[in-house]
Amino acid sequence: MIIGQFSGRGSVKVYDLCPAMRGVGVGQTFMIFLVGTYYEALCSLILNYFVQSFRNPLPWAYCKAEWNSNCIDSAIVKKAKTNLTELWQQKGLTDNNRTISSSELYFIKEVLKEKDNIDDGIGAPNWQLVVGLFISWFCVFMVIIRGVKSSGKASYFLAIFPYVIMIVLLIRALTLPGSLDGILYFIKPQWNKILDPEVWYAAVSQCFFSLTVCFGAIIVYASYNKFDHNVYRDATIITGLDTFTSLLAGCTIFGIIGHLAHEIGTDDIGSVVKGGAGLAFISYPEAIAKFQSLPQIFSVLFFLMLFILGVGSNIGIVSCKVAAIKDNFPNVKQWQCALGIALLSFCIGLTYVTPGGQFLLTLVDYYGVAMMSLFLGICELYVMGWVYGVNRLCKDVEFMIGRKVGLYWRMCWSVITPIIMTVILIYFLSTYAPLTYNNKTYSNGMYVFGWIITSIGVLQIPIWLFVAVIRDPGTTWRDKFFNAFKPKHDWGPRDPVRRQEYKKEISEDAKLNEGLDCWGKIKKNMFDDQSWHSVNEVAHSFSHRSSQSPSPTGRSLEQQVNIFTSLLAGCTPFGMIGHLADKIGTDNIGSVVKGGAVLASIAYLEVIAKFQSLPQIFSVLFFSCYRDSLGQGCSDKGQFWPSTLIGL
């Protein structure tokens, strides 16, 4: 939001602050284009359910003879209610004779008409879903065609009306037996999962989608703000409302799911919840089908809410793409951009409404969005935090709204968030496994297609780096390269008068930074003068106390640091050795530990060799660190060996 409002530029043009990294913005635009293509395909499914919700009885409430002999009605049948729990438990079976609810079969056989696999193609589009896809894109086009003013007015309805529906559904949910158990299941923490990296990866992915962080849409919308608009207040409101909305929607849905578990007769609420699209199109419709009176009303309200939210989200996505086009091609008219994007996205979206469409959608979502968003988001963090610089970013905020940025935000932008995101990326790569859909693997050709999609987005970074270096007017290649990482001469506020004032402040600050060494530049980037003075005082006071009086253990500060470092260095390899013992199948960890240098050269290598994916990365990191820790002492004894090369 800061850089969008400060510069008044879109998600690609904003990288005038660092032309070498324009590929981040281009890659994000490509990524959000992919999201838009399947977002409206999901809206077509929602629209189909919305129309079918007016039927009495609901079409997914009862089984059809042509579906499956082991189908169980989703609607409550009082005379059969005694067998309901037993039949539901049979749904967990993996054989072909398992019991399946009518709501699940309706989604698979009537709506998706899904194939068992796509080895022989994805099939022809479902005409009903094609109509829904067209209506969805038509709604988006009619809002976007007149620009941000019309989309701003539409947002009053698109943002407020879903809250009305959610509150109505929540009130209804709270009146149902078992709803409180469902809500408690939703909000009760599972503390044993707190250190599970997969949970944190899922949380980051959810935040990316929920707030459209690192997708470019926030930059675009912020670019339309007044220059001195209170962006700090907006960021606080948006994140607060996003959390509130997630809690409200979660309580509403899990209240209904709790009622479903109650009607089935099970206390295990997790067993009745479907993940992903199954929650909206299987679990929730199944719960609604069990309502004793007027289930159609609540079904209509629920799917109307989802459709409005889907269209509203895609309006933001398309606005980002329109802004990227108009920033680079200002002569192109708004309606031309909107029409071109809608037509192209509609044509691509036809592939998602085929019998094999969900296979393809899952593939594109994983390789084209989940992977790409994480990598490009980390690149954006490092560009803003260390190339453009947190210090300059904070000065931009102060110049824009007259408010200093606190130490907390400086540390988050420069250190904490980049490190956390990098660790999550390393975990993601180290635990990578081939994608599956409904426990079915894809063909090798489809995996290649997925990696090609990822490569298109990621390779934008080196491509545009090369373009920026070529375009720079520097006289030598060295000058061209380093200048490509500096802001363009016209970077700054849109208003020429403000831009002139801004350049004057930046030039004065640059003079003050002349002659700083590497540590000085790092310190300047992380702390302002006042914060650094406070940190120095605390450090000096702590150092003075440590030197004057012994610690409770009788050790000096330096000794305590050395002990901590030794513990940290020991936990890392021995954690890996424990993993090796687990793989071997022994509880005697001592039997797999080698002594001395052999620990590094044999035992650790053996552990890394058992990694399922990208062992080279961890090998290079470990031996680079090990080489540095050997230091000059080992090289004096002639024991230094090219460990990094061995790791490679």
Order of alpha helices (4+ residues) and beta strands (2+ residues): alpha-alpha-beta-alpha-beta-alpha-alpha-alpha-alpha-alpha-alpha-alpha-alpha-alpha-alpha-alpha-alpha-alpha-alpha-alpha-beta-beta-alpha-alpha-alpha-alpha-alpha-alpha-alpha-alpha-alpha-alpha
